[in-house]
Every structure is written in structure tokens, then in C-alpha cells.
Amino acid sequence: MKLFVAALLIAAVVCVTPQNPCSSYNCRLSATIIKTDDPTTHRDVAFNIRAASGSIELAADYNNGETIYVPAGDGNYYHAFAHGTEKAKYCEEVTADDALNTHLFFILPFLRLDEFEFVGDDMFLSKPAARYTFKSPAEIGMSIYVDASSGAILGGETKGASTSYTFIYANARTGVESHAFSTPGSCRSNSNSARRTINGNHMQFTHEELLAAGATYHNAPEDYAAFSNGKTIDYTAGTTRFAPNILDQGMCGSCWTQAAATSIFGQIRKIKGANFPDQLLPSRQAIMDCAPGGDARGEGEVGRGCEGGNTPAALQWLQNVAIPTDTAYPYREVDHVCRIDQVPSDQVYPAGLITGVKIVPQYDEDALLHALETVGPISIVVCAGLEGFQGSNDRVQSTSKKCTDDQLDHAVTLVGAGVDGITGEEYWLVQNSWSYKWRDSGYIRIKRNAGNQYGVASLAAYPVLDASKIPFSTQ
């Protein structure tokens, strides 16, 4: 990464100059990052920034050492993160771009202060402040607030397509903490060579591996005929509202846990009724924190928190695990150590709730439709990186690009199917976990029976539940 020479930004219409303790790239910052539309979701971060050999080195510490980024000495970074019962237990090497892009929003004001321009007087945390916005590229959508008296940068906000954040700087000063750049012992001893491949945030498992681990196939009857003539399946509204409200995974690669929790909850709500409360969604954070991350040989892997995982494998693991509710063990959008043992027993689904896992035969859209119609919401994995998925004006989304198994990178939930009343196209209704601000209020309609668009039928799975193990009553 090239060094950006931070210049003092002087605007004649304000009487204060923003102060930048990082102008020489030798500083430390601490901040709290808050999701704008959910203030209960926040993280504490500490950054140490220094110049070294013509580039910027960044050491980032989330949640007091539960997630750490430090330079690896070869241009890449070591990323150590909490999982299971230990802090910074797992470690992987990532590129400088991956490491810096994770934190860029929150350090950008100190690295490129000269690229912010004054837009007017404002208030921030009840303090008079001057507001500046990042000039280019404008789509970053970032503002910072400068104390009108001292010139200190108080904090700022980002406004993305799906999620916005407010960040508050608690401290910013010149000089680094040298120990922050120390390589965690786990990074030196834990080889990644045998770890299971993660593409995007989806951990690769084949159908054969899942079957060998105990999953069985869902097969449609031979005489099953796919419906047509405008008939629809919709698990998002009315008496069949079995899917939960749209979830938001935020700045965490936890799509696999979002899809796992949603597919379990869909089965629970189908049994208990559409009014079964969303607050009793199985805990996404507990699945993230506690699912086996595997050993140095890659044995026993299910997921690695925000770094990715596999939904069918998580459902299989959960057969023997008590699952807290989302209210009792709330989603925090960051890696944490496992704390299931701290949750009261009357706020968990008992072990044995899930008695089995079904996977749909690969690429079989008729079997997938049958599973959706007879079972309820189904977890699937898609190629979210293919053109059109992130956003377009199409009523029903399709692509000319083929989604190969090694491109599957994002777990979502299938919650409906139908025929578009205007275009006449058959579609799948897919619920994402990128907040209700994404696309059509959090949903996308993908063309059906058109060559497995975006990989919708490549890896579909759902849990089989024991209804007697659902402990909560809504009466």
C-alpha cells in the first residue's frame, strides 16, 4: 500500500483545523464502532499504525485481543481470532489488501485527511462540530466530525448500500505500542496448509463428505410435477410466514450461521405457527463461537466464526449441542470465545432438537422445489460474486455466467418460488442476510429452471427436527 502524505486541510469558513496525530504514520487509535440501525451491536477496536519500508503497517485489536491483525513480515498479515474457548486461537495469513480493507473506513480519516472537504457546521455527540466528507470515490459515503474548539476528530459515519456505521474515537495520539506488532504464538505454530478451503465465506464440503458424515438425500417422488400457472410458495408473509425477519450479518462473514439459524427456525415456526416470535431464533453468535474450527490438520472443521463455515456441516454438528436463543446469546458481528455455558438452561433449545440433516440432490431443481414445498425454508449456497447478484433492475435475476462448485461463496435461505406476473419467468425467492436495505427489502428473485442460476441447487440442505424438543410456548 502506498503512503499517502496527509496534508492539513484548511477551510476559510471554519476557525478550526482538523488535528491529525497520524500525519507521520506513527500513531495509535482506539474507537468504538456502532451499527447505526442497531446500537446494541458494537465493537471496541484499537489500531497501531506505523510506516515501514515504504508501506503502512497496521496492527488491529478487536474486543481486547479476541481478533488481531499483525504484519507477517512478507507483505501479508497474520489474522488470529477467538474461537471455541480461547482467545486468538486460530490463525491464518491474509493479504495486505484483505487486512487493510477490513479496517479502512475507521483509519481513513488519519491516513488521507487531505481528501476530506468541509461541508458545514453540525453536532456530534452533543458537541459543536464541523462535518467533512470524503471526496473521492464518493460511493464510500463517509463523513467525519471535528471538534469545533480543539480540532480533534471526534468520530464519523459510513453509509453503505446495506449497512451504516457510526464510529467514535476515544483516543488518538502519536506513537505506537510496539508489543501490538508481536506475532501471536498460534500464528507460528498453526499451519494453514491442511485447513479446509473457504471461498468467500463458504467452507467447501462436497456432497460425498456430507453423506459420509451422516446426511441423507431428500428425493422427490417420481411422479412429482413442478407446479406452474402462477402458483406460488411464500414463507415470508401470512399464515406461512415461517422465515424470520431479514437478518444483517454486518461486517462479519457469518452467512453460514445466518442460514443455519434461519433454516432451523423455519422448521420450528412451521411446527409452532407463524406467530412464534423472532426473539426465539436459534443463536447465530453461539453457532459462530462454538462450532468446531478444526485442528492444524484440518480435522473436524465446521466453521471459523467471521472467517466462514459450512451450513450443512453446522446443522450436523448441532444435533448433539444445546442451542441458546438469539436473545439469550445475541449476535455481536465479531469473533468471540464460546460462552454457551453461561446461558440459563431455560433459554436454550436442548441437544437432540435436530435429529438429522437432509441435502437435496445436486443441481436437481425439481427436487429442490419439492423440498421447499413440503418442508419449508431451505438453506442454499450461491455464487454471490457473479454479475447481477449484488444489484440490478431486473425483476427476476439471471446471469450468462455458470456457477461452478468452486465459486460457491455465500449461504442464503430459499423461502419461496413462483412465476413473475409481468415477465412470466419462473423464479426462486431467496432471503439474504445483508439487511433489509439490500435489493428488494433483503430478498432477490432468481430465475428458476434455467440451468441452476447462481448455483441455487448446488448445495441445499435442511434440518429434521424432533417437535417434542421445542421447549418454548407462545400461549
Secondary structure in CASP SS format (residue, H / E / C, confidence):
PFRMAT SS
TARGET T0000
AUTHOR 0000-0000-0000
METHOD secondary structure of the structure
MODEL  1
M C 1.00
K C 1.00
L C 1.00
F C 1.00
V C 1.00
A C 1.00
A C 1.00
L C 1.00
L C 1.00
I C 1.00
A C 1.00
A C 1.00
V C 1.00
V C 1.00
C C 1.00
V C 1.00
T C 1.00
P C 1.00
Q C 1.00
N C 1.00
P C 1.00
C C 1.00
S C 1.00
S C 1.00
Y C 1.00
N E 1.00
C E 1.00
R E 1.00
L E 1.00
S E 1.00
A E 1.00
T E 1.00
I E 1.00
I E 1.00
K E 1.00
T C 1.00
D C 1.00
D E 1.00
P E 1.00
T E 1.00
T E 1.00
H E 1.00
R E 1.00
D E 1.00
V E 1.00
A E 1.00
F E 1.00
N E 1.00
I E 1.00
R E 1.00
A E 1.00
A E 1.00
S C 1.00
G C 1.00
S E 1.00
I E 1.00
E E 1.00
L E 1.00
A E 1.00
A E 1.00
D E 1.00
Y E 1.00
N C 1.00
N C 1.00
G C 1.00
E C 1.00
T E 1.00
I E 1.00
Y E 1.00
V E 1.00
P E 1.00
A C 1.00
G C 1.00
D C 1.00
G C 1.00
N C 1.00
Y E 1.00
Y E 1.00
H E 1.00
A E 1.00
F E 1.00
A E 1.00
H E 1.00
G C 1.00
T C 1.00
E E 1.00
K E 1.00
A E 1.00
K E 1.00
Y E 1.00
C E 1.00
E E 1.00
E E 1.00
V E 1.00
T C 1.00
A H 1.00
D H 1.00
D H 1.00
A H 1.00
L H 1.00
N H 1.00
T H 1.00
H H 1.00
L H 1.00
F H 1.00
F H 1.00
I H 1.00
L H 1.00
P H 1.00
F H 1.00
L H 1.00
R C 1.00
L H 1.00
D H 1.00
E H 1.00
F E 1.00
E E 1.00
F E 1.00
V E 1.00
G E 1.00
D E 1.00
D E 1.00
M E 1.00
F E 1.00
L C 1.00
S C 1.00
K E 1.00
P E 1.00
A E 1.00
A E 1.00
R E 1.00
Y E 1.00
T E 1.00
F E 1.00
K C 1.00
S C 1.00
P C 1.00
A H 1.00
E H 1.00
I H 1.00
G C 1.00
M E 1.00
S E 1.00
I E 1.00
Y E 1.00
V E 1.00
D E 1.00
A C 1.00
S C 1.00
S C 1.00
G C 1.00
A C 1.00
I E 1.00
L E 1.00
G E 1.00
G E 1.00
E E 1.00
T E 1.00
K E 1.00
G C 1.00
A C 1.00
S C 1.00
T C 1.00
S E 1.00
Y E 1.00
T E 1.00
F E 1.00
I E 1.00
Y E 1.00
A E 1.00
N E 1.00
A E 1.00
R E 1.00
T E 1.00
G C 1.00
V C 1.00
E C 1.00
S H 1.00
H H 1.00
A H 1.00
F H 1.00
S C 1.00
T C 1.00
P C 1.00
G H 1.00
S H 1.00
C H 1.00
R H 1.00
S H 1.00
N C 1.00
S C 1.00
N C 1.00
S C 1.00
A C 1.00
R C 1.00
R C 1.00
T C 1.00
I E 1.00
N E 1.00
G C 1.00
N C 1.00
H E 1.00
M E 1.00
Q C 1.00
F C 1.00
T C 1.00
H H 1.00
E H 1.00
E H 1.00
L H 1.00
L H 1.00
A H 1.00
A C 1.00
G C 1.00
A C 1.00
T E 1.00
Y E 1.00
H C 1.00
N C 1.00
A C 1.00
P C 1.00
E C 1.00
D C 1.00
Y C 1.00
A C 1.00
A C 1.00
F C 1.00
S C 1.00
N C 1.00
G C 1.00
K C 1.00
T C 1.00
I E 1.00
D E 1.00
Y C 1.00
T C 1.00
A C 1.00
G H 1.00
T H 1.00
T H 1.00
R C 1.00
F C 1.00
A C 1.00
P C 1.00
N C 1.00
I C 1.00
L C 1.00
D E 1.00
Q C 1.00
G C 1.00
M C 1.00
C C 1.00
G C 1.00
S C 1.00
C H 1.00
W H 1.00
T H 1.00
Q H 1.00
A H 1.00
A H 1.00
A H 1.00
T H 1.00
S H 1.00
I H 1.00
F H 1.00
G H 1.00
Q H 1.00
I H 1.00
R H 1.00
K H 1.00
I H 1.00
K H 1.00
G C 1.00
A C 1.00
N C 1.00
F C 1.00
P C 1.00
D H 1.00
Q H 1.00
L H 1.00
L C 1.00
P E 1.00
S C 1.00
R H 1.00
Q H 1.00
A H 1.00
I H 1.00
M H 1.00
D H 1.00
C H 1.00
A C 1.00
P C 1.00
G C 1.00
G C 1.00
D C 1.00
A C 1.00
R C 1.00
G C 1.00
E C 1.00
G C 1.00
E C 1.00
V C 1.00
G E 1.00
R C 1.00
G H 1.00
C H 1.00
E H 1.00
G C 1.00
G E 1.00
N C 1.00
T H 1.00
P H 1.00
A H 1.00
A H 1.00
L H 1.00
Q H 1.00
W H 1.00
L H 1.00
Q H 1.00
N H 1.00
V C 1.00
A C 1.00
I E 1.00
P E 1.00
T E 1.00
D C 1.00
T C 1.00
A C 1.00
Y C 1.00
P C 1.00
Y C 1.00
R C 1.00
E C 1.00
V C 1.00
D C 1.00
H C 1.00
V C 1.00
C C 1.00
R C 1.00
I H 1.00
D H 1.00
Q H 1.00
V C 1.00
P C 1.00
S H 1.00
D H 1.00
Q H 1.00
V E 1.00
Y E 1.00
P C 1.00
A C 1.00
G C 1.00
L C 1.00
I E 1.00
T E 1.00
G E 1.00
V E 1.00
K E 1.00
I E 1.00
V C 1.00
P C 1.00
Q C 1.00
Y C 1.00
D C 1.00
E H 1.00
D H 1.00
A H 1.00
L H 1.00
L H 1.00
H H 1.00
A H 1.00
L H 1.00
E H 1.00
T H 1.00
V H 1.00
G C 1.00
P C 1.00
I E 1.00
S E 1.00
I E 1.00
V E 1.00
V E 1.00
C C 1.00
A C 1.00
G C 1.00
L C 1.00
E C 1.00
G C 1.00
F C 1.00
Q C 1.00
G C 1.00
S C 1.00
N C 1.00
D C 1.00
R C 1.00
V C 1.00
Q E 1.00
S C 1.00
T C 1.00
S C 1.00
K C 1.00
K C 1.00
C C 1.00
T C 1.00
D H 1.00
D H 1.00
Q H 1.00
L C 1.00
D C 1.00
H E 1.00
A E 1.00
V E 1.00
T E 1.00
L E 1.00
V E 1.00
G E 1.00
A E 1.00
G E 1.00
V E 1.00
D C 1.00
G C 1.00
I C 1.00
T C 1.00
G C 1.00
E C 1.00
E E 1.00
Y E 1.00
W E 1.00
L E 1.00
V E 1.00
Q E 1.00
N C 1.00
S C 1.00
W E 1.00
S C 1.00
Y C 1.00
K C 1.00
W C 1.00
R C 1.00
D E 1.00
S C 1.00
G C 1.00
Y E 1.00
I E 1.00
R E 1.00
I E 1.00
K E 1.00
R C 1.00
N C 1.00
A C 1.00
G C 1.00
N C 1.00
Q H 1.00
Y H 1.00
G H 1.00
V C 1.00
A C 1.00
S C 1.00
L C 1.00
A C 1.00
A E 1.00
Y E 1.00
P E 1.00
V E 1.00
L E 1.00
D C 1.00
A H 1.00
S H 1.00
K H 1.00
I C 1.00
P C 1.00
F C 1.00
S C 1.00
T C 1.00
Q C 1.00
END
